[in-house]
Amino acid sequence: MSEPRTLTLGPDCTIRTIRALRDDLTAALSDTPALTLDCAGVERADVTFIQLVLAAAKTAGRQGKSLALANLSPVSEAAFQRAGLPAHTLLAS
């Protein structure tokens, strides 16, 4: 297994792009023990983004891996708030 990795998210994390993001996330998680999602460039996010992040975190945990968020953009942070979820629990330290 390789070193920890960072996946930089694009500006659109909505239902329109969620399949491609899921594929990128799945591939990244398959070859690293710790994945960080860099959310600095996220300009659009909806509930599908939140669902994907939560599902990926759960999958990572079941596999003995970790998933964390870093550099939350105001948009990505607001998406978590709208969903009633504290994004800080997934923030990388």
PDB file of N, CA, C and O in Angstrom:
ATOM      1  N   MET A   1       0.851  -1.183   0.000  1.00  0.00           N
ATOM      2  CA  MET A   1       0.000   0.000   0.000  1.00  0.00           C
ATOM      3  C   MET A   1       0.890   1.237   0.000  1.00  0.00           C
ATOM      4  O   MET A   1       1.961   1.225   0.607  1.00  0.00           O
ATOM      5  N   SER A   2       0.477   2.269  -0.650  1.00  0.00           N
ATOM      6  CA  SER A   2       1.300   3.459  -0.796  1.00  0.00           C
ATOM      7  C   SER A   2       1.137   4.415   0.383  1.00  0.00           C
ATOM      8  O   SER A   2       0.488   4.102   1.381  1.00  0.00           O
ATOM      9  N   GLU A   3       1.730   5.554   0.239  1.00  0.00           N
ATOM     10  CA  GLU A   3       1.708   6.605   1.245  1.00  0.00           C
ATOM     11  C   GLU A   3       0.346   7.305   1.285  1.00  0.00           C
ATOM     12  O   GLU A   3      -0.463   7.152   0.371  1.00  0.00           O
ATOM     13  N   PRO A   4       0.100   8.077   2.356  1.00  0.00           N
ATOM     14  CA  PRO A   4      -1.120   8.898   2.395  1.00  0.00           C
ATOM     15  C   PRO A   4      -1.189   9.788   1.150  1.00  0.00           C
ATOM     16  O   PRO A   4      -0.168  10.165   0.576  1.00  0.00           O
ATOM     17  N   ARG A   5      -2.395  10.102   0.762  1.00  0.00           N
ATOM     18  CA  ARG A   5      -2.608  10.814  -0.499  1.00  0.00           C
ATOM     19  C   ARG A   5      -3.635  11.924  -0.317  1.00  0.00           C
ATOM     20  O   ARG A   5      -4.506  11.845   0.549  1.00  0.00           O
ATOM     21  N   THR A   6      -3.521  12.960  -1.146  1.00  0.00           N
ATOM     22  CA  THR A   6      -4.501  14.040  -1.176  1.00  0.00           C
ATOM     23  C   THR A   6      -5.162  14.061  -2.542  1.00  0.00           C
ATOM     24  O   THR A   6      -4.494  14.023  -3.575  1.00  0.00           O
ATOM     25  N   LEU A   7      -6.482  14.121  -2.528  1.00  0.00           N
ATOM     26  CA  LEU A   7      -7.264  14.252  -3.752  1.00  0.00           C
ATOM     27  C   LEU A   7      -7.845  15.665  -3.765  1.00  0.00           C
ATOM     28  O   LEU A   7      -8.635  16.027  -2.893  1.00  0.00           O
ATOM     29  N   THR A   8      -7.451  16.450  -4.747  1.00  0.00           N
ATOM     30  CA  THR A   8      -7.943  17.819  -4.862  1.00  0.00           C
ATOM     31  C   THR A   8      -9.247  17.810  -5.645  1.00  0.00           C
ATOM     32  O   THR A   8      -9.302  17.378  -6.796  1.00  0.00           O
ATOM     33  N   LEU A   9     -10.291  18.296  -4.992  1.00  0.00           N
ATOM     34  CA  LEU A   9     -11.624  18.302  -5.612  1.00  0.00           C
ATOM     35  C   LEU A   9     -11.770  19.484  -6.552  1.00  0.00           C
ATOM     36  O   LEU A   9     -11.211  20.557  -6.322  1.00  0.00           O
ATOM     37  N   GLY A  10     -12.528  19.268  -7.612  1.00  0.00           N
ATOM     38  CA  GLY A  10     -12.803  20.324  -8.577  1.00  0.00           C
ATOM     39  C   GLY A  10     -13.892  21.255  -8.086  1.00  0.00           C
ATOM     40  O   GLY A  10     -14.417  21.076  -6.987  1.00  0.00           O
ATOM     41  N   PRO A  11     -14.233  22.244  -8.888  1.00  0.00           N
ATOM     42  CA  PRO A  11     -15.204  23.248  -8.461  1.00  0.00           C
ATOM     43  C   PRO A  11     -16.644  22.746  -8.356  1.00  0.00           C
ATOM     44  O   PRO A  11     -17.432  23.284  -7.578  1.00  0.00           O
ATOM     45  N   ASP A  12     -16.988  21.728  -9.126  1.00  0.00           N
ATOM     46  CA  ASP A  12     -18.376  21.256  -9.142  1.00  0.00           C
ATOM     47  C   ASP A  12     -18.491  19.899  -8.455  1.00  0.00           C
ATOM     48  O   ASP A  12     -18.066  18.879  -8.999  1.00  0.00           O
ATOM     49  N   CYS A  13     -19.062  19.897  -7.271  1.00  0.00           N
ATOM     50  CA  CYS A  13     -19.306  18.659  -6.505  1.00  0.00           C
ATOM     51  C   CYS A  13     -20.804  18.523  -6.301  1.00  0.00           C
ATOM     52  O   CYS A  13     -21.306  18.554  -5.178  1.00  0.00           O
ATOM     53  N   THR A  14     -21.499  18.372  -7.411  1.00  0.00           N
ATOM     54  CA  THR A  14     -22.961  18.267  -7.392  1.00  0.00           C
ATOM     55  C   THR A  14     -23.375  16.975  -8.092  1.00  0.00           C
ATOM     56  O   THR A  14     -22.535  16.196  -8.544  1.00  0.00           O
ATOM     57  N   ILE A  15     -24.659  16.770  -8.168  1.00  0.00           N
ATOM     58  CA  ILE A  15     -25.192  15.561  -8.788  1.00  0.00           C
ATOM     59  C   ILE A  15     -24.705  15.399 -10.235  1.00  0.00           C
ATOM     60  O   ILE A  15     -24.603  14.279 -10.735  1.00  0.00           O
ATOM     61  N   ARG A  16     -24.405  16.518 -10.903  1.00  0.00           N
ATOM     62  CA  ARG A  16     -23.929  16.449 -12.288  1.00  0.00           C
ATOM     63  C   ARG A  16     -22.578  15.754 -12.420  1.00  0.00           C
ATOM     64  O   ARG A  16     -22.295  15.141 -13.449  1.00  0.00           O
ATOM     65  N   THR A  17     -21.746  15.844 -11.392  1.00  0.00           N
ATOM     66  CA  THR A  17     -20.383  15.310 -11.483  1.00  0.00           C
ATOM     67  C   THR A  17     -20.104  14.201 -10.473  1.00  0.00           C
ATOM     68  O   THR A  17     -18.971  13.730 -10.371  1.00  0.00           O
ATOM     69  N   ILE A  18     -21.118  13.782  -9.730  1.00  0.00           N
ATOM     70  CA  ILE A  18     -20.890  12.888  -8.599  1.00  0.00           C
ATOM     71  C   ILE A  18     -20.352  11.518  -9.035  1.00  0.00           C
ATOM     72  O   ILE A  18     -19.561  10.918  -8.308  1.00  0.00           O
ATOM     73  N   ARG A  19     -20.753  11.026 -10.171  1.00  0.00           N
ATOM     74  CA  ARG A  19     -20.247   9.714 -10.619  1.00  0.00           C
ATOM     75  C   ARG A  19     -18.741   9.758 -10.862  1.00  0.00           C
ATOM     76  O   ARG A  19     -18.014   8.858 -10.442  1.00  0.00           O
ATOM     77  N   ALA A  20     -18.282  10.791 -11.529  1.00  0.00           N
ATOM     78  CA  ALA A  20     -16.837  10.924 -11.781  1.00  0.00           C
ATOM     79  C   ALA A  20     -16.087  11.099 -10.464  1.00  0.00           C
ATOM     80  O   ALA A  20     -15.016  10.523 -10.275  1.00  0.00           O
ATOM     81  N   LEU A  21     -16.650  11.891  -9.557  1.00  0.00           N
ATOM     82  CA  LEU A  21     -16.021  12.085  -8.256  1.00  0.00           C
ATOM     83  C   LEU A  21     -15.983  10.775  -7.475  1.00  0.00           C
ATOM     84  O   LEU A  21     -14.986  10.462  -6.825  1.00  0.00           O
ATOM     85  N   ARG A  22     -17.068  10.014  -7.542  1.00  0.00           N
ATOM     86  CA  ARG A  22     -17.098   8.705  -6.877  1.00  0.00           C
ATOM     87  C   ARG A  22     -15.998   7.803  -7.425  1.00  0.00           C
ATOM     88  O   ARG A  22     -15.296   7.139  -6.661  1.00  0.00           O
ATOM     89  N   ASP A  23     -15.850   7.781  -8.728  1.00  0.00           N
ATOM     90  CA  ASP A  23     -14.821   6.944  -9.345  1.00  0.00           C
ATOM     91  C   ASP A  23     -13.419   7.382  -8.908  1.00  0.00           C
ATOM     92  O   ASP A  23     -12.572   6.542  -8.606  1.00  0.00           O
ATOM     93  N   ASP A  24     -13.178   8.689  -8.876  1.00  0.00           N
ATOM     94  CA  ASP A  24     -11.883   9.208  -8.435  1.00  0.00           C
ATOM     95  C   ASP A  24     -11.614   8.850  -6.974  1.00  0.00           C
ATOM     96  O   ASP A  24     -10.510   8.446  -6.610  1.00  0.00           O
ATOM     97  N   LEU A  25     -12.644   9.008  -6.152  1.00  0.00           N
ATOM     98  CA  LEU A  25     -12.513   8.693  -4.723  1.00  0.00           C
ATOM     99  C   LEU A  25     -12.253   7.206  -4.501  1.00  0.00           C
ATOM    100  O   LEU A  25     -11.403   6.833  -3.693  1.00  0.00           O
ATOM    101  N   THR A  26     -12.979   6.370  -5.213  1.00  0.00           N
ATOM    102  CA  THR A  26     -12.811   4.919  -5.089  1.00  0.00           C
ATOM    103  C   THR A  26     -11.402   4.508  -5.489  1.00  0.00           C
ATOM    104  O   THR A  26     -10.766   3.712  -4.798  1.00  0.00           O
ATOM    105  N   ALA A  27     -10.918   5.040  -6.589  1.00  0.00           N
ATOM    106  CA  ALA A  27      -9.564   4.714  -7.048  1.00  0.00           C
ATOM    107  C   ALA A  27      -8.521   5.197  -6.052  1.00  0.00           C
ATOM    108  O   ALA A  27      -7.565   4.481  -5.755  1.00  0.00           O
ATOM    109  N   ALA A  28      -8.698   6.397  -5.539  1.00  0.00           N
ATOM    110  CA  ALA A  28      -7.728   6.941  -4.585  1.00  0.00           C
ATOM    111  C   ALA A  28      -7.711   6.135  -3.296  1.00  0.00           C
ATOM    112  O   ALA A  28      -6.641   5.863  -2.750  1.00  0.00           O
ATOM    113  N   LEU A  29      -8.882   5.749  -2.805  1.00  0.00           N
ATOM    114  CA  LEU A  29      -8.951   4.970  -1.564  1.00  0.00           C
ATOM    115  C   LEU A  29      -8.374   3.566  -1.734  1.00  0.00           C
ATOM    116  O   LEU A  29      -7.901   2.969  -0.767  1.00  0.00           O
ATOM    117  N   SER A  30      -8.410   3.048  -2.932  1.00  0.00           N
ATOM    118  CA  SER A  30      -7.949   1.679  -3.136  1.00  0.00           C
ATOM    119  C   SER A  30      -6.447   1.521  -2.958  1.00  0.00           C
ATOM    120  O   SER A  30      -5.973   0.420  -2.678  1.00  0.00           O
ATOM    121  N   ASP A  31      -5.694   2.599  -3.116  1.00  0.00           N
ATOM    122  CA  ASP A  31      -4.243   2.459  -3.052  1.00  0.00           C
ATOM    123  C   ASP A  31      -3.559   3.334  -1.996  1.00  0.00           C
ATOM    124  O   ASP A  31      -2.375   3.650  -2.116  1.00  0.00           O
ATOM    125  N   THR A  32      -4.304   3.716  -0.975  1.00  0.00           N
ATOM    126  CA  THR A  32      -3.693   4.512   0.089  1.00  0.00           C
ATOM    127  C   THR A  32      -4.333   4.176   1.434  1.00  0.00           C
ATOM    128  O   THR A  32      -5.519   3.853   1.491  1.00  0.00           O
ATOM    129  N   PRO A  33      -3.559   4.249   2.511  1.00  0.00           N
ATOM    130  CA  PRO A  33      -4.137   3.994   3.825  1.00  0.00           C
ATOM    131  C   PRO A  33      -4.854   5.217   4.403  1.00  0.00           C
ATOM    132  O   PRO A  33      -5.666   5.096   5.320  1.00  0.00           O
ATOM    133  N   ALA A  34      -4.544   6.389   3.857  1.00  0.00           N
ATOM    134  CA  ALA A  34      -5.124   7.633   4.379  1.00  0.00           C
ATOM    135  C   ALA A  34      -5.316   8.603   3.224  1.00  0.00           C
ATOM    136  O   ALA A  34      -4.362   8.974   2.540  1.00  0.00           O
ATOM    137  N   LEU A  35      -6.560   9.005   3.018  1.00  0.00           N
ATOM    138  CA  LEU A  35      -6.887   9.920   1.937  1.00  0.00           C
ATOM    139  C   LEU A  35      -7.435  11.215   2.511  1.00  0.00           C
ATOM    140  O   LEU A  35      -8.316  11.208   3.371  1.00  0.00           O
ATOM    141  N   THR A  36      -6.900  12.329   2.021  1.00  0.00           N
ATOM    142  CA  THR A  36      -7.400  13.649   2.391  1.00  0.00           C
ATOM    143  C   THR A  36      -8.039  14.279   1.165  1.00  0.00           C
ATOM    144  O   THR A  36      -7.446  14.302   0.086  1.00  0.00           O
ATOM    145  N   LEU A  37      -9.243  14.787   1.336  1.00  0.00           N
ATOM    146  CA  LEU A  37      -9.937  15.504   0.266  1.00  0.00           C
ATOM    147  C   LEU A  37      -9.699  16.992   0.455  1.00  0.00           C
ATOM    148  O   LEU A  37     -10.137  17.574   1.447  1.00  0.00           O
ATOM    149  N   ASP A  38      -9.011  17.602  -0.484  1.00  0.00           N
ATOM    150  CA  ASP A  38      -8.750  19.044  -0.434  1.00  0.00           C
ATOM    151  C   ASP A  38      -9.947  19.744  -1.080  1.00  0.00           C
ATOM    152  O   ASP A  38     -10.174  19.634  -2.285  1.00  0.00           O
ATOM    153  N   CYS A  39     -10.695  20.455  -0.263  1.00  0.00           N
ATOM    154  CA  CYS A  39     -11.956  21.067  -0.694  1.00  0.00           C
ATOM    155  C   CYS A  39     -11.831  22.554  -1.021  1.00  0.00           C
ATOM    156  O   CYS A  39     -12.845  23.230  -1.197  1.00  0.00           O
ATOM    157  N   ALA A  40     -10.617  23.069  -1.105  1.00  0.00           N
ATOM    158  CA  ALA A  40     -10.414  24.509  -1.304  1.00  0.00           C
ATOM    159  C   ALA A  40     -11.066  25.028  -2.577  1.00  0.00           C
ATOM    160  O   ALA A  40     -11.556  26.157  -2.596  1.00  0.00           O
ATOM    161  N   GLY A  41     -11.082  24.234  -3.636  1.00  0.00           N
ATOM    162  CA  GLY A  41     -11.603  24.697  -4.920  1.00  0.00           C
ATOM    163  C   GLY A  41     -13.072  24.431  -5.159  1.00  0.00           C
ATOM    164  O   GLY A  41     -13.584  24.718  -6.241  1.00  0.00           O
ATOM    165  N   VAL A  42     -13.759  23.889  -4.170  1.00  0.00           N
ATOM    166  CA  VAL A  42     -15.178  23.559  -4.351  1.00  0.00           C
ATOM    167  C   VAL A  42     -16.006  24.847  -4.392  1.00  0.00           C
ATOM    168  O   VAL A  42     -16.028  25.624  -3.438  1.00  0.00           O
ATOM    169  N   GLU A  43     -16.682  25.046  -5.520  1.00  0.00           N
ATOM    170  CA  GLU A  43     -17.519  26.239  -5.715  1.00  0.00           C
ATOM    171  C   GLU A  43     -19.005  25.917  -5.713  1.00  0.00           C
ATOM    172  O   GLU A  43     -19.838  26.791  -5.474  1.00  0.00           O
ATOM    173  N   ARG A  44     -19.337  24.643  -5.985  1.00  0.00           N
ATOM    174  CA  ARG A  44     -20.722  24.186  -5.979  1.00  0.00           C
ATOM    175  C   ARG A  44     -20.763  22.824  -5.312  1.00  0.00           C
ATOM    176  O   ARG A  44     -19.993  21.930  -5.661  1.00  0.00           O
ATOM    177  N   ALA A  45     -21.658  22.669  -4.354  1.00  0.00           N
ATOM    178  CA  ALA A  45     -21.794  21.382  -3.652  1.00  0.00           C
ATOM    179  C   ALA A  45     -23.249  21.218  -3.234  1.00  0.00           C
ATOM    180  O   ALA A  45     -23.921  22.171  -2.841  1.00  0.00           O
ATOM    181  N   ASP A  46     -23.710  19.977  -3.334  1.00  0.00           N
ATOM    182  CA  ASP A  46     -25.072  19.693  -2.901  1.00  0.00           C
ATOM    183  C   ASP A  46     -25.062  18.464  -2.006  1.00  0.00           C
ATOM    184  O   ASP A  46     -24.001  17.980  -1.610  1.00  0.00           O
ATOM    185  N   VAL A  47     -26.232  17.971  -1.696  1.00  0.00           N
ATOM    186  CA  VAL A  47     -26.349  16.863  -0.753  1.00  0.00           C
ATOM    187  C   VAL A  47     -25.695  15.588  -1.284  1.00  0.00           C
ATOM    188  O   VAL A  47     -25.277  14.748  -0.487  1.00  0.00           O
ATOM    189  N   THR A  48     -25.594  15.419  -2.590  1.00  0.00           N
ATOM    190  CA  THR A  48     -24.934  14.224  -3.113  1.00  0.00           C
ATOM    191  C   THR A  48     -23.452  14.217  -2.744  1.00  0.00           C
ATOM    192  O   THR A  48     -22.873  13.155  -2.512  1.00  0.00           O
ATOM    193  N   PHE A  49     -22.853  15.373  -2.691  1.00  0.00           N
ATOM    194  CA  PHE A  49     -21.454  15.490  -2.259  1.00  0.00           C
ATOM    195  C   PHE A  49     -21.314  15.028  -0.807  1.00  0.00           C
ATOM    196  O   PHE A  49     -20.404  14.270  -0.472  1.00  0.00           O
ATOM    197  N   ILE A  50     -22.212  15.488   0.033  1.00  0.00           N
ATOM    198  CA  ILE A  50     -22.173  15.106   1.453  1.00  0.00           C
ATOM    199  C   ILE A  50     -22.375  13.602   1.588  1.00  0.00           C
ATOM    200  O   ILE A  50     -21.654  12.941   2.335  1.00  0.00           O
ATOM    201  N   GLN A  51     -23.345  13.063   0.874  1.00  0.00           N
ATOM    202  CA  GLN A  51     -23.602  11.619   0.926  1.00  0.00           C
ATOM    203  C   GLN A  51     -22.384  10.822   0.483  1.00  0.00           C
ATOM    204  O   GLN A  51     -22.047   9.810   1.096  1.00  0.00           O
ATOM    205  N   LEU A  52     -21.730  11.265  -0.564  1.00  0.00           N
ATOM    206  CA  LEU A  52     -20.554  10.568  -1.062  1.00  0.00           C
ATOM    207  C   LEU A  52     -19.414  10.615  -0.044  1.00  0.00           C
ATOM    208  O   LEU A  52     -18.758   9.601   0.194  1.00  0.00           O
ATOM    209  N   VAL A  53     -19.177  11.765   0.548  1.00  0.00           N
ATOM    210  CA  VAL A  53     -18.098  11.889   1.537  1.00  0.00           C
ATOM    211  C   VAL A  53     -18.379  10.990   2.738  1.00  0.00           C
ATOM    212  O   VAL A  53     -17.478  10.304   3.221  1.00  0.00           O
ATOM    213  N   LEU A  54     -19.610  10.989   3.217  1.00  0.00           N
ATOM    214  CA  LEU A  54     -19.944  10.151   4.367  1.00  0.00           C
ATOM    215  C   LEU A  54     -19.826   8.664   4.036  1.00  0.00           C
ATOM    216  O   LEU A  54     -19.317   7.884   4.841  1.00  0.00           O
ATOM    217  N   ALA A  55     -20.295   8.274   2.858  1.00  0.00           N
ATOM    218  CA  ALA A  55     -20.178   6.868   2.452  1.00  0.00           C
ATOM    219  C   ALA A  55     -18.711   6.467   2.298  1.00  0.00           C
ATOM    220  O   ALA A  55     -18.319   5.370   2.696  1.00  0.00           O
ATOM    221  N   ALA A  56     -17.912   7.345   1.728  1.00  0.00           N
ATOM    222  CA  ALA A  56     -16.485   7.050   1.558  1.00  0.00           C
ATOM    223  C   ALA A  56     -15.781   6.943   2.903  1.00  0.00           C
ATOM    224  O   ALA A  56     -14.917   6.084   3.084  1.00  0.00           O
ATOM    225  N   ALA A  57     -16.141   7.806   3.846  1.00  0.00           N
ATOM    226  CA  ALA A  57     -15.540   7.745   5.184  1.00  0.00           C
ATOM    227  C   ALA A  57     -15.897   6.434   5.872  1.00  0.00           C
ATOM    228  O   ALA A  57     -15.059   5.826   6.538  1.00  0.00           O
ATOM    229  N   LYS A  58     -17.137   6.006   5.709  1.00  0.00           N
ATOM    230  CA  LYS A  58     -17.576   4.744   6.313  1.00  0.00           C
ATOM    231  C   LYS A  58     -16.849   3.560   5.673  1.00  0.00           C
ATOM    232  O   LYS A  58     -16.395   2.653   6.371  1.00  0.00           O
ATOM    233  N   THR A  59     -16.742   3.574   4.355  1.00  0.00           N
ATOM    234  CA  THR A  59     -16.027   2.518   3.644  1.00  0.00           C
ATOM    235  C   THR A  59     -14.560   2.489   4.062  1.00  0.00           C
ATOM    236  O   THR A  59     -14.005   1.419   4.312  1.00  0.00           O
ATOM    237  N   ALA A  60     -13.938   3.650   4.137  1.00  0.00           N
ATOM    238  CA  ALA A  60     -12.534   3.727   4.558  1.00  0.00           C
ATOM    239  C   ALA A  60     -12.363   3.125   5.951  1.00  0.00           C
ATOM    240  O   ALA A  60     -11.429   2.361   6.193  1.00  0.00           O
ATOM    241  N   GLY A  61     -13.256   3.470   6.851  1.00  0.00           N
ATOM    242  CA  GLY A  61     -13.190   2.931   8.209  1.00  0.00           C
ATOM    243  C   GLY A  61     -13.303   1.422   8.251  1.00  0.00           C
ATOM    244  O   GLY A  61     -12.577   0.760   8.993  1.00  0.00           O
ATOM    245  N   ARG A  62     -14.212   0.874   7.455  1.00  0.00           N
ATOM    246  CA  ARG A  62     -14.373  -0.590   7.399  1.00  0.00           C
ATOM    247  C   ARG A  62     -13.119  -1.272   6.864  1.00  0.00           C
ATOM    248  O   ARG A  62     -12.842  -2.424   7.196  1.00  0.00           O
ATOM    249  N   GLN A  63     -12.368  -0.560   6.038  1.00  0.00           N
ATOM    250  CA  GLN A  63     -11.154  -1.117   5.439  1.00  0.00           C
ATOM    251  C   GLN A  63      -9.908  -0.813   6.270  1.00  0.00           C
ATOM    252  O   GLN A  63      -8.791  -1.132   5.862  1.00  0.00           O
ATOM    253  N   GLY A  64     -10.103  -0.197   7.435  1.00  0.00           N
ATOM    254  CA  GLY A  64      -8.966   0.159   8.278  1.00  0.00           C
ATOM    255  C   GLY A  64      -8.177   1.345   7.739  1.00  0.00           C
ATOM    256  O   GLY A  64      -6.998   1.511   8.052  1.00  0.00           O
ATOM    257  N   LYS A  65      -8.830   2.161   6.934  1.00  0.00           N
ATOM    258  CA  LYS A  65      -8.204   3.344   6.338  1.00  0.00           C
ATOM    259  C   LYS A  65      -8.852   4.595   6.907  1.00  0.00           C
ATOM    260  O   LYS A  65      -9.810   4.513   7.676  1.00  0.00           O
ATOM    261  N   SER A  66      -8.329   5.747   6.528  1.00  0.00           N
ATOM    262  CA  SER A  66      -8.932   6.986   7.004  1.00  0.00           C
ATOM    263  C   SER A  66      -9.215   7.925   5.836  1.00  0.00           C
ATOM    264  O   SER A  66      -8.535   7.908   4.809  1.00  0.00           O
ATOM    265  N   LEU A  67     -10.241   8.740   6.033  1.00  0.00           N
ATOM    266  CA  LEU A  67     -10.616   9.769   5.074  1.00  0.00           C
ATOM    267  C   LEU A  67     -10.799  11.056   5.859  1.00  0.00           C
ATOM    268  O   LEU A  67     -11.477  11.078   6.886  1.00  0.00           O
ATOM    269  N   ALA A  68     -10.190  12.122   5.370  1.00  0.00           N
ATOM    270  CA  ALA A  68     -10.294  13.410   6.056  1.00  0.00           C
ATOM    271  C   ALA A  68     -10.539  14.517   5.037  1.00  0.00           C
ATOM    272  O   ALA A  68     -10.240  14.372   3.852  1.00  0.00           O
ATOM    273  N   LEU A  69     -11.085  15.613   5.521  1.00  0.00           N
ATOM    274  CA  LEU A  69     -11.296  16.811   4.710  1.00  0.00           C
ATOM    275  C   LEU A  69     -10.256  17.858   5.088  1.00  0.00           C
ATOM    276  O   LEU A  69      -9.834  17.941   6.241  1.00  0.00           O
ATOM    277  N   ALA A  70      -9.852  18.647   4.112  1.00  0.00           N
ATOM    278  CA  ALA A  70      -8.918  19.743   4.375  1.00  0.00           C
ATOM    279  C   ALA A  70      -9.328  20.955   3.556  1.00  0.00           C
ATOM    280  O   ALA A  70      -9.946  20.828   2.498  1.00  0.00           O
ATOM    281  N   ASN A  71      -8.981  22.118   4.052  1.00  0.00           N
ATOM    282  CA  ASN A  71      -9.190  23.369   3.318  1.00  0.00           C
ATOM    283  C   ASN A  71     -10.628  23.546   2.839  1.00  0.00           C
ATOM    284  O   ASN A  71     -10.871  23.828   1.666  1.00  0.00           O
ATOM    285  N   LEU A  72     -11.568  23.380   3.748  1.00  0.00           N
ATOM    286  CA  LEU A  72     -12.976  23.533   3.363  1.00  0.00           C
ATOM    287  C   LEU A  72     -13.238  24.921   2.793  1.00  0.00           C
ATOM    288  O   LEU A  72     -12.951  25.934   3.430  1.00  0.00           O
ATOM    289  N   SER A  73     -13.784  24.951   1.591  1.00  0.00           N
ATOM    290  CA  SER A  73     -14.216  26.229   1.025  1.00  0.00           C
ATOM    291  C   SER A  73     -15.501  26.631   1.749  1.00  0.00           C
ATOM    292  O   SER A  73     -16.157  25.786   2.359  1.00  0.00           O
ATOM    293  N   PRO A  74     -15.862  27.901   1.687  1.00  0.00           N
ATOM    294  CA  PRO A  74     -17.135  28.311   2.298  1.00  0.00           C
ATOM    295  C   PRO A  74     -18.324  27.518   1.746  1.00  0.00           C
ATOM    296  O   PRO A  74     -19.266  27.218   2.479  1.00  0.00           O
ATOM    297  N   VAL A  75     -18.277  27.180   0.457  1.00  0.00           N
ATOM    298  CA  VAL A  75     -19.373  26.433  -0.161  1.00  0.00           C
ATOM    299  C   VAL A  75     -19.446  25.014   0.389  1.00  0.00           C
ATOM    300  O   VAL A  75     -20.529  24.524   0.707  1.00  0.00           O
ATOM    301  N   SER A  76     -18.301  24.357   0.502  1.00  0.00           N
ATOM    302  CA  SER A  76     -18.332  22.977   1.008  1.00  0.00           C
ATOM    303  C   SER A  76     -18.738  22.954   2.479  1.00  0.00           C
ATOM    304  O   SER A  76     -19.463  22.058   2.912  1.00  0.00           O
ATOM    305  N   GLU A  77     -18.278  23.926   3.237  1.00  0.00           N
ATOM    306  CA  GLU A  77     -18.675  23.994   4.645  1.00  0.00           C
ATOM    307  C   GLU A  77     -20.179  24.254   4.767  1.00  0.00           C
ATOM    308  O   GLU A  77     -20.846  23.666   5.619  1.00  0.00           O
ATOM    309  N   ALA A  78     -20.703  25.126   3.923  1.00  0.00           N
ATOM    310  CA  ALA A  78     -22.137  25.429   3.952  1.00  0.00           C
ATOM    311  C   ALA A  78     -22.971  24.200   3.566  1.00  0.00           C
ATOM    312  O   ALA A  78     -24.065  24.005   4.096  1.00  0.00           O
ATOM    313  N   ALA A  79     -22.467  23.385   2.659  1.00  0.00           N
ATOM    314  CA  ALA A  79     -23.200  22.164   2.270  1.00  0.00           C
ATOM    315  C   ALA A  79     -23.340  21.238   3.470  1.00  0.00           C
ATOM    316  O   ALA A  79     -24.405  20.659   3.681  1.00  0.00           O
ATOM    317  N   PHE A  80     -22.279  21.091   4.258  1.00  0.00           N
ATOM    318  CA  PHE A  80     -22.368  20.271   5.466  1.00  0.00           C
ATOM    319  C   PHE A  80     -23.350  20.882   6.464  1.00  0.00           C
ATOM    320  O   PHE A  80     -24.131  20.165   7.090  1.00  0.00           O
ATOM    321  N   GLN A  81     -23.311  22.194   6.609  1.00  0.00           N
ATOM    322  CA  GLN A  81     -24.227  22.862   7.539  1.00  0.00           C
ATOM    323  C   GLN A  81     -25.677  22.664   7.100  1.00  0.00           C
ATOM    324  O   GLN A  81     -26.542  22.396   7.933  1.00  0.00           O
ATOM    325  N   ARG A  82     -25.949  22.791   5.803  1.00  0.00           N
ATOM    326  CA  ARG A  82     -27.311  22.598   5.304  1.00  0.00           C
ATOM    327  C   ARG A  82     -27.798  21.174   5.576  1.00  0.00           C
ATOM    328  O   ARG A  82     -28.985  20.946   5.810  1.00  0.00           O
ATOM    329  N   ALA A  83     -26.877  20.234   5.544  1.00  0.00           N
ATOM    330  CA  ALA A  83     -27.235  18.831   5.804  1.00  0.00           C
ATOM    331  C   ALA A  83     -27.326  18.538   7.305  1.00  0.00           C
ATOM    332  O   ALA A  83     -27.693  17.435   7.708  1.00  0.00           O
ATOM    333  N   GLY A  84     -26.990  19.532   8.122  1.00  0.00           N
ATOM    334  CA  GLY A  84     -27.062  19.348   9.570  1.00  0.00           C
ATOM    335  C   GLY A  84     -25.921  18.521  10.115  1.00  0.00           C
ATOM    336  O   GLY A  84     -26.052  17.905  11.173  1.00  0.00           O
ATOM    337  N   LEU A  85     -24.806  18.497   9.410  1.00  0.00           N
ATOM    338  CA  LEU A  85     -23.669  17.678   9.819  1.00  0.00           C
ATOM    339  C   LEU A  85     -22.452  18.545  10.119  1.00  0.00           C
ATOM    340  O   LEU A  85     -22.199  19.524   9.417  1.00  0.00           O
ATOM    341  N   PRO A  86     -21.706  18.194  11.146  1.00  0.00           N
ATOM    342  CA  PRO A  86     -20.505  18.956  11.487  1.00  0.00           C
ATOM    343  C   PRO A  86     -19.307  18.481  10.635  1.00  0.00           C
ATOM    344  O   PRO A  86     -18.782  17.391  10.858  1.00  0.00           O
ATOM    345  N   ALA A  87     -18.895  19.277   9.693  1.00  0.00           N
ATOM    346  CA  ALA A  87     -17.760  18.911   8.830  1.00  0.00           C
ATOM    347  C   ALA A  87     -16.479  18.784   9.636  1.00  0.00           C
ATOM    348  O   ALA A  87     -15.568  18.061   9.233  1.00  0.00           O
ATOM    349  N   HIS A  88     -16.393  19.468  10.762  1.00  0.00           N
ATOM    350  CA  HIS A  88     -15.150  19.461  11.542  1.00  0.00           C
ATOM    351  C   HIS A  88     -14.783  18.070  12.034  1.00  0.00           C
ATOM    352  O   HIS A  88     -13.619  17.826  12.351  1.00  0.00           O
ATOM    353  N   THR A  89     -15.728  17.163  12.108  1.00  0.00           N
ATOM    354  CA  THR A  89     -15.402  15.810  12.566  1.00  0.00           C
ATOM    355  C   THR A  89     -14.562  15.057  11.533  1.00  0.00           C
ATOM    356  O   THR A  89     -13.913  14.066  11.867  1.00  0.00           O
ATOM    357  N   LEU A  90     -14.572  15.518  10.290  1.00  0.00           N
ATOM    358  CA  LEU A  90     -13.778  14.875   9.251  1.00  0.00           C
ATOM    359  C   LEU A  90     -12.552  15.699   8.853  1.00  0.00           C
ATOM    360  O   LEU A  90     -11.822  15.319   7.938  1.00  0.00           O
ATOM    361  N   LEU A  91     -12.324  16.817   9.530  1.00  0.00           N
ATOM    362  CA  LEU A  91     -11.202  17.671   9.168  1.00  0.00           C
ATOM    363  C   LEU A  91      -9.876  17.015   9.514  1.00  0.00           C
ATOM    364  O   LEU A  91      -9.717  16.417  10.578  1.00  0.00           O
ATOM    365  N   ALA A  92      -8.928  17.137   8.593  1.00  0.00           N
ATOM    366  CA  ALA A  92      -7.594  16.615   8.853  1.00  0.00           C
ATOM    367  C   ALA A  92      -6.923  17.474   9.917  1.00  0.00           C
ATOM    368  O   ALA A  92      -7.110  18.690   9.976  1.00  0.00           O
ATOM    369  N   SER A  93      -6.148  16.816  10.744  1.00  0.00           N
ATOM    370  CA  SER A  93      -5.462  17.581  11.810  1.00  0.00           C
ATOM    371  C   SER A  93      -4.103  18.034  11.378  1.00  0.00           C
ATOM    372  O   SER A  93      -3.396  18.686  12.148  1.00  0.00           O
TER     373      SER A  93
END
